[in-house]
């Protein structure tokens, strides 16, 4: 994979050597209908509350919702890329 710009803390957050107790970072990811549809297709999880607006409107949620794993997928981004630096991965 070609990097579009040099590796820098401004782009990736912190490097592995930088984090200290009390430091913070964050990640913003807007989940789209396309994200939900792609995950449903890849995983086979086609729950109506996630894919059918009419069905979802009659539930406690009143609207379709994203798969929980989409939200959980941001955790490795924050822990690996944002806290530990570029090319790090979250193992456990």
Secondary structure in CASP SS format (residue, H / E / C, confidence):
PFRMAT SS
TARGET T0000
AUTHOR 0000-0000-0000
METHOD secondary structure of the structure
MODEL  1
X C 1.00
X C 1.00
X C 1.00
X C 1.00
X C 1.00
X C 1.00
X C 1.00
X C 1.00
X H 1.00
X H 1.00
X H 1.00
X H 1.00
X C 1.00
X C 1.00
X C 1.00
X C 1.00
X C 1.00
X C 1.00
X C 1.00
X C 1.00
X C 1.00
X C 1.00
X C 1.00
X C 1.00
X C 1.00
X C 1.00
X C 1.00
X C 1.00
X C 1.00
X C 1.00
X C 1.00
X C 1.00
X H 1.00
X H 1.00
X H 1.00
X H 1.00
X H 1.00
X H 1.00
X H 1.00
X H 1.00
X H 1.00
X H 1.00
X H 1.00
X C 1.00
X C 1.00
X C 1.00
X C 1.00
X H 1.00
X H 1.00
X H 1.00
X H 1.00
X C 1.00
X H 1.00
X H 1.00
X H 1.00
X H 1.00
X H 1.00
X C 1.00
X C 1.00
X C 1.00
X C 1.00
X C 1.00
X C 1.00
X C 1.00
X C 1.00
X C 1.00
X C 1.00
X H 1.00
X H 1.00
X H 1.00
X H 1.00
X H 1.00
X H 1.00
X H 1.00
X H 1.00
X H 1.00
X H 1.00
X H 1.00
X H 1.00
X H 1.00
X H 1.00
X H 1.00
X H 1.00
X H 1.00
X C 1.00
X C 1.00
X C 1.00
X C 1.00
X C 1.00
X C 1.00
X C 1.00
X C 1.00
END
